[in-house]
Amino acid sequence: MPRNIGHEPGAPVFDWMKNMILYEVYVRDFSPEGTFKGVIQNLDRIEKIGANAVWLMPVHPIGVEGRKGSLGCPYSIMDYRDVNPEYGTMEDFKELVEEVHKRGMKIFIDMVANHVSNDNINIKDHPHWFTLDDEAKPTRRYTDWSDVTDNNYENPQLWQYMKETLAFWIRDVGIDGFRCDVAGMVPLDFWEEAVDELRRIKPDLYMLAEWDDPNLCRKAFQSDYLGDPYLEMLKVVRGESTYSRLMDMIYDRYNRYPKNYLPLTFIENHDQKRATYSFGKRGFLPWATLFLTLPGIPLIYNGQETGDPEYLSLFEKTDIPWNKTDPFVLSTYQQLIRVRKETPALRKGRMTPLKKEEYRVITDNGEVSVGDIKGNNLLIYRVENESDSALVLLNFNKDEVKIEIEIPSSGEPLLLYRGSGEKLTTADFKVENNLLKTTLPPTGAEIYLIRK
């Protein structure tokens, strides 16, 4: 039986982590120049949406042997301790770190500890640092990852080299932490030992694992991906799953992880299609509200706020159409992020789904129902801290839905946000006999604050 660590404290968490809105940058695509200086010149874009932390996808030189596409994949690492000359120099990168910090923001880089490029600088002189086949040639676990070679963590010299590499970026360059690619494919013992040493250099180090495993968050990582629930969202959209199953999955996730757990919540990233492609140009709104009101750390990816549905290639340069930004999409993210920042319960609370008996859907003929189609296309939950409760109502229907929700007798709801797939609006809600009565707009969302 896997160990249930839901009662354990987990990795140390600081207040700034709980307040984080993370923005993922692919340097190649973020600006027309595709450089570190291009990121510096456009940091205002990141602040404008409300983000306060930056994650840079791998900044290292990219391998040539087996390269995919004309420019190669940034996850094919030629040298862990240098930067991609196409992006600029190490001094340019340090300037970017400094400019981010001047704005009171944090900055992290991708650490691809599982594999390197086929022509990594260490392969020739240290072949046994890497996984070898029967003919003593470098190889990898997944054959279709043809542009990389796996590291060999059974070799203590490689282990030490990687610990020193992590320390270099924290101590000598000044970044604030790492997003660790396929973290579960690297031994847990390595992460726990390495991170313990890194925290002696930087006590408030932040670590994000690209993986789904509570054990990673016992000691080493504050965060991993809310990955399975995201895939379940896509199943719901395709009609292959239900909203209630999705909510059960999310709730179960929080219960299985340590108390300090801060999952990465998202509706797109560099491995997934754009949110407006997957969920619709207007239908994305309740999904955006979901990931921006769940406990954890919300992620915005590289121009997500433009509303452009085109996927950004990992292997070529793709220009983000900043001049064609959809004002509704941008405004939706900005307002939801503002509400999150202004509502402590959303940043530091615990999520609990409403039970069926706590709310009622009113059908068109005035009957009360909790089991019809509309009722199954709703997500309703609380995110609570000691003093406040944020009540989140999400309607994934194309029609409006009338709803009644029981609220505490001492509670007086304050509407924080109301939006639909068509526009941002104000709500005509009322409270009678401890019932909050409202009409949720089509593909819409409402967020209320209720004092305890």
LINJO-V919753 format. One line per field, one symbol per residue. ss: DSSP state (h for helix, s for strand, l for the rest). phi: phi as a letter, one per 40 degrees, with the letter a starting at -180 (. if undefined). burial: 1 if it has 9 or more other C-alpha atoms within 8 Angstrom, else 0. A space follows every 10 residues. Layout:
ss=???
phi=???
burial=???
//
This chain:
ss=llllllllll llllhhhhll ssssslhhhh lllllhhhhh hlhhhhhhhl llssssllll ssllllllll llllllsssl lllllllllh hhhhhhhhhh hhlllsssss slllssslll llllllhhhs lslllllsll lllllllsss sllllhhhhh hhhhhhhhhh hhhlllssss llhhhllhhh hhhhhhhhhh hllllssssl lllllhhhhl llssslhhhh hhhhhhhlll llhhhhhhhh hhhhhhllll lllsslllll llllhhhhll lllhhhhhhh hhhlllssss sllhhhllll llllllllll lhhhllhhhh hhhhhhhhhh hhlhhhhhls sssllhhhss sslllllssl llhhhhlsss sssslllsss ssssslllll ssssssllll lllssssssl lllsllllls ssllssssss lllsssssss sl
phi=.cccbccccg ccbbdccccc bcbcbcddbc bdcgbccccd cbcdccccch cbabbcddbc dccbcgdcgc bgcccbccac babcccchbc ccccccdccc cccgbbbbbc bbccabccbd cccccbcccb cbcccgbdaa cbcccccbbc cbccccccdc cccccdcdcc ccbgcbibcb cfdccbdddc dccccdcccc cbdcdbbbbc abadccccbc bcbbcccccc ccdcccccgc abcccdcccc ccccccbdcc dbccbabaac cbcdccccbh cbccdccccd ccbcdhbcbb bfgdccgccc ccccbbcbcc cdcbdccccd cccccccccc ccbddccbbb cbcccdccab cccccgccab bcccccbbbb abbbbcbbbc bbbbbcccbc bcabbcbdcc cbcbccaaab cbacbbcbba bbfgbcbabc cdfbabbbbb cc
burial=0000110001 1010001111 1111111111 1001111111 0110011011 1111111111 1111011100 1111011110 0011001110 0111011011 1000111111 1111111111 0010001011 1100000111 0000011111 1110100110 0110111111 0011111111 1111010001 1101110110 1001111111 1101011111 1111110011 0111110000 1110011011 1001011111 1111111110 0011111011 0111111111 1111111111 1111111110 0001111000 0000110011 0111111111 1011111111 1011000011 1110000011 0001111111 1111100111 1111111001 1111110000 1010111111 1000000000 0001111111 1111111111 10
//
